[in-house]
Amino acid sequence: MTTLCFALQDSSERGLQEQLREGLLEAIRVGSLPTDAPLPSCRKLSRRLGISRNTVAIVYEKLVDDGFLVSRPRSGYYLHADYRKEGSPLVDKAVDRAAPAWQNIGARTTDPAPSWRSRLARHPSKYQGVLKPSNWTDYPYPFIYGQPGTDDFPIAAWREISRRRLEGKRDRDWLRDRIDQDDALLIEQIRKRLLPRRGILAQPDEILVTLGSQNALFLLAQLLFKAGTRVGLENPGYREAVNVFQFFGGSLVPHNVDSQGIELTRASTQCDYLYVMPSHQVPTGITMSRGRRDALMAQAVAHDQVIIEDDYDAELHNDHEALPALKASRAGTRVIYLGSFSKVLSPGLRMGYLVADAELIEELRALRRLMYRHPPANLQHQMAQLIAQGYYETYLRSHVEDTDRRRETLLAAINTYLPQSRCHSADRASAFWLEMPAGTDTQQLAWMAAQRGVLIEPGFQHFQDTAPPRHFFRLGFNAIERGHIVPGIERLASVMHSAD
């Protein structure tokens, strides 16, 4: 009789069956189970681990069904013959016992590894994104942007839709390769339920599902840009857009941002493309005025330009007085529109959409096919059902109300505890862009605040200037617990005072 040495932990996220199965599979993988002796009986193993005998029996039987174990009547459970062999699928033994031939050959030679740096045609690692700690969830006061709380995700509705999809009587069309096509229901929901809120009327062949706005920018730049393509964009602006455009050889033309949005200059007329965020500019949160929008569209027509409109937080507007999207204007054929589910639902889903003329969408679809064919069909249909069955609308109302309360709480705390700061963001922005007195180094402030459990985002990362200003920073409010907002700003204020 063999002895199994592993412990199970009480966990709301990982059940006992899941932990026991993983432990047994790990024992098989490392080869710690004997080939000629039975595993502990259900009674003995349940007593040793302090769990139900039924739990052990269920796991054993599932491993039998999956071909890892065999059951012998009145004898017990044994390791399947396939996993007794040297080099079996799950066994990972030492080189001298079960290493494949090529590994032994490599161990005996002195052939050096390839020089990958000399082989790289491009170096994407040199493009730095906006920095935030990978363990930001461990901080009590994470005022970071773009990470909505996971507790608010409509998990019950998502689970119910998934359960229905997996019922045996339903066609599992999501398992099939769609080649280059998107889920028809999702396209219809975007076309009829989402886009009209922004004043956009589109046909099905004018919509492409993407792996978020970032993926949409990559597709567009790869298809439309070449060395020297002139693209105007806001400064400060979205850092990853800067990286993508530069990666594909774009010649960047920075445009300052004031209280009305992007400032058009003589250099603006020389651009081939202009990338803008009219609703809530990143990172400032400023809304482009009607006059500035009209001037931008008139310039695009007069100089044969194309506008890339990133409406990343369209679903969070909740503002009946919000201006329509640029795509909804009379010159909308010159606008490529980007939408996303990341900011309102979940960035982990990696799902967005792109709206443009059918001719361009056709080429983008072909390019996407060469890269990854299409976003996961199951996720697309899950999202389509979430919208079609009204779950998304219900969630959206609750989420927008919570966002509004968070925004109001944070703004009141800023006014109370950070009176020396100046807020530039519009009323319904999804973050606050703050300007501190000249001479303040917000990068140093961010480091000091992090030592006290407060995460803020220094603003210099968003500027394209050779010597970017150091006295701006951004505060998000969806990643932090609502009850921690005021204490977090109080603590940030104390850090500022100690630095004076």
Phi, psi and omega in degrees: 000130182273158178249131178253127183244094169202158184244148175255150183238143173292125183209132177285343184263329184234116182288167182294322178299317180297316181294319180294318179299314179299319180296318179292318178296325177294321177297323176293318184299317183275358177076030183270356178267132178291156185271346187236013180233150180283158172288163176304146178295162180302320181294314182291318181290323178295322179292319182294321183269350180072037180231174182292143176298324178297324179299314179295317182298318180298316181294315178303312183295324177293324177290330173293313180301325183274358173089012179271328181236165171232147180253127178247119182308135178058017179233320178127196182256135182233158175295134179297147183302327181298335184257012174264348185279153173294134178073023179291166189306327185255350185274132182230080186265180182294161183302320185284352181253317187216020181291138176296161187302319184296330180290320178295321178299315181298326181290336184267351183255167178246019180297119182288160176292154178300153174275090186295325182299323180285341181270341184293127175281332178220161181233079181297339182294344181280350180267111186268129175274184177289126187275137169209148181300138178295336180258037185299336180292344179279349181272139181288336184231071182272094177273053182262162188253148171084017181229081178298149182298135182288340181293337182273350182299138182287068189294324181295316178294318180298319179293319180296317178297318179296319179300316180296322181296331185267359178299140185299331184280352181269149176288126181269060182293341181289349177275350183271153176283124179270004180065277179223012185263151176262168177294122185298323180293320179295318178300318180295321180293320176296317184292321187259336186250326185262307185297322179301334177297335179256012177080013186260129173248122185221154175266159181305324182280007177252011184233135177230131176277136183234170175273053180092171181297325180299316178295322178298317178297319180297314179299314181296314182294321181293326183277323191255336187266150170219175181303124178093356176301126185268121181233124177270139179209161188286149180221112005291160183205191183284113187300320182291331174294318176302314181298314182297314182296319177292322181302325181261020171087011180295142174264111188277137177240094183293142177235130178294158179240129175243196184293347179254000180112209184296135178267115180279140181228182177297326179295336180300324184290344182269358183279149173275323180225152173231124180258119185222159175233082189292327186288304175216103186293141176260126011260359191284336183077009182285141176263130180292132182290162179297318180298319179292324177296315180298319180294321180296315181293321179297320178295319181299321179291315185293330185243018175053054181253161176243137180252130173259111184258115180261105182252057191300330183243033184305322185286350181262004184298307182048039185227108182293342180264004180296141179289146178298165177293154175301327180300336182276357182283173182294335178260028186297341178294343177271005184245131171258122188255132178246129175236161185210149173261359188294312187287332184262330187246294181192125175292338181290339178288335181052061182221132176208193181206158183229136181237126180200179178301148184303325181298317179289318179301322179299317179289321177296322178297318178294321178294316178300320179301321179292333183272303183211017178068291179198158174299155184312126184298322181295317179296321178300314182288326175301314180296318179300315180292324178301320179283312186298325183270006174086356180296321182296317180297318178297314178298318184299316179302313181295318183293319180295319178298317178295319179298318179298317180294320178296316180300314180296319179297315181292318180297318178297320179293321178297314181297328182279314190256343180236058184294341180282350181268158177238124183267130182257349191285153177287171187302318186250028177292155182266013173195168178245130177257115187247139176250125178262167177303146179306140182099346177284132177256100184286342175291317176294321178299318181298320179295316181294320181294323180298327177294340179255012176087009182250124178255124173233168185245105179300142190275348185299334184295340185268352182267149177261001181294150176299319176239084185293150176297147186252001189255022175248152170206162183241141177239119171268166183220010179262341181275336184271148174297138187301323180290349180265355185297306183295312177301326179293319178290324175300315180294320177299319179298321179292326176296317179299318181294321181291336180277344181292000000 
